[in-house]
């Protein structure tokens, strides 16, 4: 594909609209509605979200993680605390996530601060995972340099044999986080790039103010 062809890649959106009178007063309830509609539309991995973190001096990084729960307290996911994102969150708890459900021509952006979930919550979720996923968390020094693929698979095989008949212990460096939102934006694609954007902003850590943004 040449540069001209790339520049001409575009799609007009017309699947739905988003108006102030139809949207829920609670952004969490509105997210639940859209998430359930993504499930109903068989969107592949609707809980996949881009997580953006940054170092204290503002160097950003982003990757896909999976949403594993949400409520009025925030949006939960699990990972290795010693990974790049974990190290960045330890020094700078400000973060953002993005859901993109292209089949519905929708996007949700969430900004806020991140806190660790309790050890009890992390333990419970860890032991609900498939056993090989638990072993994988032990085998992989996430984000660290390794010699080669063979070394990783050798460690996996070693741990699989070790825990064949016993419970896999949750590593101390693995667990959950919750993103506590201060801003949630709902984006609905519209024709001629005049998209609908409605954003909720947290007011006094209690209520939400809802406004429309220009596309």
Buried (B, 14 or more C-beta within 10 A) or exposed (E): EEEEEEEEEEEEBEEBEBEEEEBBEBBBEBBBBBBEBBEEEEBEEBBBBBBBBBEEEEEEEBBEBEBBBBEEBBBBBBBBBBBBBBBBBEEBBBBBBBBBBEEBBBBBBBBBBBBBBEEEBBBEBBEEBEEEEBBBBBBBBBBEEEEEEEEBEEBBEEBBEEBEEEEBEBBEBBBBBBBBBBBBBBBBBBEEEEBBBBBBBBEEEEEBEBEEEEE
